[in-house]
Amino acid sequence: QVQLVESGGGLVQAGGPLRLSCVASGGTPSNYAMGWFRQAPGKEREFVAAITWTGLTTDYTNSVKGRFTISRVNAKNTVNLQMNSLTPKDTAVYYCAADRNSPVLRRSPTEYDYWGQGTQVTVSS
């Protein structure tokens, strides 16, 4: 069983940066594809970014391309999400997730096997 713990959320002004981290324990998380999702109040959970276990391939939803960067350090079982040029539309609870079964990156939350508890990101205008 893999446990995921996110950190780094908080309140930031529009245009500012924030860096989220997710630390995995248990299982073999270094072999899993990892993703970040977010969920705003009253909305469905949506895909933000994902990275293969090698770290060589990434995927981003269009609204964050060029602003967010996903990375991982397998030796530390850590996945990061660097978020720049934040806008109020980025306000949400951000979740880290692990996909143990796929060599390709997937965007559907139902494809991911393990989830963190989430961290709140609030961007003020």
Secondary structure, 3 states (H helix, E strand, C coil): CCEEEEECCEEEECCCCEEEEEEEECCCHHHCEEEEEEECCCCCCEEEEEECCCCCCEEECHHHCCCEEEEEEHHHCEEEEEECCCCHHHCEEEEEEEECCCCCCCCCHHHCCEECCCEEEEEEC
